[in-house]
Amino acid sequence: MKTKAVRLYGKSDLRLEEFELPEMKDDEILAKVVSDSLCMSSYKAAIQGGDHKRVPNDVAEHPTIIGHEFCGEVVKVGKKLEGVAKPGDKFTVQPAMFYKGSLEAPGYSYQYYGGDATYIVIPPEVFETNCFLKYEGDSFYQGSLAEPMSCIAGGAHVNYHTKFGSYEHEMGIKEGGKMALLAGVGPMGLGTIDYAIHADRRPSLLVVTDIDPVRLARAEKLFTVEEAKKQGVELHYVNTAEKDEAYVMGLSGGTGFDDVYVMAPVKPVVEMGDRLLGMDGCLNFFAGPTNTEFTAEFNFYDVHYAATHICSNSGGNTDDMRDVLKMMAAGKLTPSVMITHVGGLNCVPEVTLKLHDIPGGKKLIYTQIDMPLVAIDDFAELGKTDPMYAELAKIVEKTNGLWSSEAEKYLLANAKPIG
C-alpha cells in the first residue's frame, strides 16, 4: 500500500513524499500512525544527515523516515506475531532498541519505519527487543509523549550516588535530597518538574532556574508551589538573570545540591551546575549538543575530594516507558504541559528544520491531516475567521489552555485529511 512520509535524504534535506510500502512479511506489522511529537533529536539528525550516528551513510540513496515519538493503530499482523497484537490495537514504541548492539532506530535509520508517516511497516527486531508496546489510553498524543517522558524517567534512574566505604553505587536521584533543574522550563524541563514532583522517588527540595520570565511564569502556573508542597517537595522558581548563583546556592542551605540537571547545552550553565554540586553530587547533562566539539570545565578537585560526578542519558528504556504509561493512566503525570503547537504532516519538513528557532514547547503532529503548525495560544484569534479553531479554543479553555483528549478527537474529526 502507499504511504505519505517525511524522508531524510541528507543534511537539511527533508521531503514529504508518497511512495509504496513493501509487502508486509510474516514477522512484521503494518500500522497506521496517528500522532508524532517532534523532538530536537530529529532536528539534530536532519541537520547532520549521514554524519549522525544513527543515520545511514547511504541515506541519499535510501532515505529514512524521520520521527520517533509516535503512536498509532495496528492495521495488519504477520502470521508469526498473531499473539502480539491484533488489528485495531493502539500502540507506541520504544525507539532505543539497541538490537544486537546497533544504534539503529525509527526516525533515523529505517526506510519504512518512522513516526512522520501515514502508514509504516514495523520490522521484526522491534518485537525481538520487546520495544512494541500496546497502549490502552484514550488519546494518541499521550502515547507519543510516553517516549520523551521515558527519557525523563531514565534521567532520574541513571543518576547515582556513592556509598562511603563501599564500591556500590546507589542508582537514582537521592530520595528526599536537594535537586536543581537548570534552564529548566523548556518542554523537557516541564516534564522533569512533573516527574520529580509526582514520581514515587522525590527530592525534598527542587529549585528550577531559567532566564525567560514568560516561560518561568507558565511553569509556575502549571506546577504550583502549593501542589509541590502537597507532594512533600519544597519548590522554588528562580530567574537567574535577576538572582545570582549565590542565591541559588543559598536555597540549598549552602551545602550544594545532590542532583543537578543541566537542560541546555550551554557552557556557562554546565559550569554553574558543577559549582552547585554538593558532596557526592551528581550532574546530569541532559540536553545533547549539536556541536561535536562542545566542552565545559569541571572541577576535578571536587571530583577527587567531594566525590562529585557526571552522568547523562540520551533516552529511557522500555521499562521507563511502561512506568510513565502507568503513571499517565493513573493521572499522576500531565504530559500535555509540554505541548504548545499542533500541526499536520505537511508542515513537518519546514518545522523540523526550524525547531531551534520556534519558541514554545513540543510541536505535536497529527500525521493523517493537512494543517499548518499553530500555537494553541493562537486558537482564539484564528477562530474569529475559522470555526474549527474557534471550537478548539473553547475546548482547551476547559483545561487551562492545555491540549486534551477532547481537543484531539475534535481535530481528527474536523481537520482536512492529508490527501
N, C-alpha and C positions, 0 to 999 in steps of 0.2 A: 504494500500500500504506500501511498505518498505521505510525506510529512513536510511541514514547513519548520525550518530551524535556522538559528543564527550560528553560522560556522566561522571558525578562525582559520585564516589562510596564512597569516604571518603577522609581523609587527604592525599593530594598529589597523589590521585588515579584517574587519568583521562584515559578514554579508548574510542578509536574510534571504534564504533560498528555498525553493520547493524541489524535492527530489524523491526518488523511490527508495524505500527501505528494503533491505534484503529479506528473503523469505525466512520467517522465524524457524529456528531449529527446536528439536525436542527438549533441549536443556536451556531454553530461553523463554522469556515472556515479552509479549507485545503489550505496550502500555500507552495510555493517554496521559500526558502531562497537563495539569490544570494551573498550577502556580509555581513560581520560582522567585525567590528573593535574591536580588543582585548583591554580590559580595565584592569587597575591594580586592579579594584574591583573583576574581575574574578580570578586574581591571589590570592587575599586575601581569596576568597571563596574556591578555590582549596586547599590552604594551611590549612585553618581552618576546612574544611569539615563540619560535623554536628554541630560543635561549632559555626559556623557562624549564625548570627541571622536570615538570610533569607533561610538558607539551612535546610531541614527537618532532624530531629534526626534519622529517619529510612532510610537515603539516601543509606546505604549499600544494603538494600533490594529493595528500589525503587529509583534507580539512576536518577539524574536530568540532563537535557541538559544545558550546560553552554553557555554563550554568550548572551548579551542583547543590543548590538548596531548594530541592523541588519535591512536589507532592502530586499525586495523580490517582488514576484508576487503572486496574488491570483490564485489558481487553481480551487477550487470548493467552492460554497457558500451554506450554510444551508438555508432551506426554510424561516426561521424566520429572516434572515439577507439579503434577496434579495435586499432590498433598500439601504443597506450599501455599498456593493461593488459588482463587477462582475468579472468573470474570466478574467485574463489579466491585471487587475489593479495593479499598483505598490503601495506598502505600506511601512510604517515604523511604529514603535510602541513607546509609552511611557512606559518604564518598571515599573516606580514607580506608581502602580495603587492605593495602599492603600485601597484595596477593603474591605469594612466593617472593617476598622482599621487594616487589616493584612499587614505584611511586605512581603508577598509572591510576587515573581516577576519572569519573564522569565530570564533564565540564572542562576538561583539559586534554584528555588523551584518546577519546573514542569518537569514531565517525558516526555512530548510530545511537549513542547513549549519552545524554546530557539533558540539562533542565530547560534550556530555552528552545523548546521544540513542541510541536503539537502531538506527535507520536514518536515513540522510541522503541528500540529493541534492547532489553536488559540481558546482558551476557551471563554465561554460567558462573564466572568467578564471583559475581555478586552473591550468589546463593551458596557457593562453596565457602565463602568467608562470613556467612550469616549477616550480610550487610543490607539485605532486603527486609524491610520492617513493615508489617501490616499495621495500619493506622485506623483507629476507630473514632477519631474526633469528628465533630460536626462541621468543621471548616478546613479547607485545604491550606490556607495561609499558615495556620499553626503547625501543620505538618512540614511546610517549608522552613519555618523558623526553628524547628527542632534541631536542625544542623548547626546554625550559629549558637543556639543556646547550649548545645552539647559541647561546643568549643569552650564556652564559659565554664561549664561543669568540669571539663577537662583541665582548665586552668586552675580551678580550686583543688583538683585532685593531684596535679603534677607538682604543686608547691610542696616543699618538705622542710622538716626541721630535724636537727641533730639531737641525739640523746647523750648528754655528757657522760663520759666514761664508757661509751658503747660505740660500736661501729654501725649500729642500726639507725636507719632514717625513718622518721615518723611522717608518713605521707599525708598531704592535705594542708589547707590553711590551719593556723593554730586556733583551735576551738576556744572561744572566749578571749581571743587575743586582740591585738590592735592592727587594723588594716587601713591602708591608704590606697586610693584609686586616683592616679594622676592623669590629667587630660581625660577625665572620666565621665563625660556626659554626651559622648557620641553614641551611636546606636549600640555598639557592643558594650560601651560603658554602662548604658542604661540597663542592659540585660544583666551585667555583672552586679549592679546595685540590687536589682530584683533578686538574683540568685543568692547574694550574700545575706540579704535580709530574711529570705524565706526558706533556704535550704536547711536541712537538719543540723549541719555543722556551720555555726555562725560566729563571727567575731563579736566582741562586746563593744568595740569602737570601730566606726567606719568613717573615714574622712575622704570626701570626694572633692577634687580640685579641677578647675578649668579656668580659662581666661575669657570665655564667651558668656557675658551676663544673660543673654537671651536663653542660651541652652541650659545654663545653670538654673534659671528660673523655671524652665519647663521641667527639669529633673526634680526640683524641689516640690513642684506641684504634683508630679506623678508619684513620687516616693517621699512622702512627708516624714518629717522628724517624728511626728506623733505615731505614725504607722510603724516606723522602725523601733520606736521605744516599746510598743506592744510586743514586738518580737525579741525584746531584750538587747537591742542594738542602739547605742548612742551614735546618732548620725549628724555629721556636720558637712555643709557645703561651703567651699572656700574659693573665692575668686583670687587667684594668685597674681593677677595684675594689680590688685589692690592690697592684698595681705602678703607679707613676705614669708620666706621659708621658715624663719624663726617662729612665726605664728603657728604654722602647720606643725612644727616640731613640738611646740608648747601644748598643742592639743593631745599629744601622746603622754603628757606629763614629763616631758624631757627625756624619756627613755628611748625614744625611737619606736618604729613600728615592726611588728613581727612579719607582716606580709605587705609588700608594696607592689602594686600593679602599675606598669607603665603602658598606657593605652595608645600612645602615639610615638612613632619612631623619630623622636626629636632629641638631639644630643643633650641640650640643657635639661630636658625633662628626665632623661635616663640618669644623668649625673645627680640631679636633685633626688631622684629615687634612691640612689646609692647612699647619699648623705642622710636620708631619713631612716635608714635601716637601723634597728636596734640590735642587741645581742642575739645572735643566731637568726638574724632577719633574712628573709627570702625575697628577692626581687624577681617578679615575673615580668619578663619582657614580652608583652602580649601582642603588640602590633608589629607585624613583619614589615621591614623596609623594602622599597623597590631598588634602592641603591645597594649594589652588591659589595660596596666598599664602606658601608656605614660602620662607624666606630664611635665609641664614647669611653671616657675614662672611668675606671673603677678603682676604689681604694683597696689596695691589696694588703695594706697594714691591717685593716679591719677584717679582711678575709682570713688572715692568719690569727689575729688576736681576739676578734669578736665573732668569728665563725659566720660572717655574712656570706651569702652565696646567691647564685642566679640560676634561673630556670626559664623555660619557655615551652609553648606547645603550639603547633600550627593546626590543631583540630582536636576534637574529642574522639572517643572510641564508641563502639556500638553500645556498650553498657551505659555510657554517658547519655546517648540518645534515648535509650529506654527509660533512664531515670527522669530526664526532663519531660518526656512524653507523659509519664505518670504524674509528674508534678503539674503539668498543664491540665491534664484530665481532672485532677483534684482541685484545680483552681488556685494553686499556690503560686503560679507564675503568670505574668501578663505580658507575653511576647509582643503584643500589638503596640506596646510603647516604643518599639524600635522602628515602626513603620511611619514614614511621613509622606510618601508618594506612592501612587498607584498608576500602572500603565499597562499597555498591551504588548504583544510580541513584536510588533512593528517598530517600537521605539528602542528596543534593546541595543542594537549596534551603536547608535549615537550616545545613548545614556551610559553604556558601559565605558566607553572611551572618555566620557566627561565626569565619571563618578567622583573623581578627586575634586572637581570644581562645583558640584551641585550641593548646595547646603542641605541640612536636614539629616534625617536618619535613613533607614532602609528603604530601598526602592523595590516595591512588590510588583511583580509582573504576572499577569494572567495570560497564559500563552495561547488561549483559544480566542482572544479578542483583539480587535484593532482599536487602539486608544493611545493618544499622546500621554507622556508622563505628566501627571497632575498632582500637585500638592494637596493633601487633604484639607489644609487650611484655606485653599482656594475654591473649594466646592461651592460655598455660598455665593461668591462673586460670579462664578461661571453659571450658577443656577439661575441667574437673572435672565439668561438667554437660552439655557438648555435645561429642560425639565429633568433629565436624568441626574445631572449634578445637583439640582435643587432637592431632589429626593434623597440623594446620598448625603447632602448636608444635614437634612433632618435626621437621618438615621444615625450619623456619627455624633450628632449633638446629644443623643441619649447616652453615649458612652464617653462623655467628656472630651470629644474630639478624636477619639481613638478608633481605628479600624476595627471591624467586628464581623461576626458570622453573618449577621443580618445584612450588613453592607456588602459582603461578598456574594451572598445569594442574589441580592438585587442586581448587582453589577453583572454577574454571569447571565442573568435572565434578560437584561436590557441593553447591554453593550453591543456594538457592531461586531459580528464574527470576523475572525481574521481572514476569511475568504477561501 
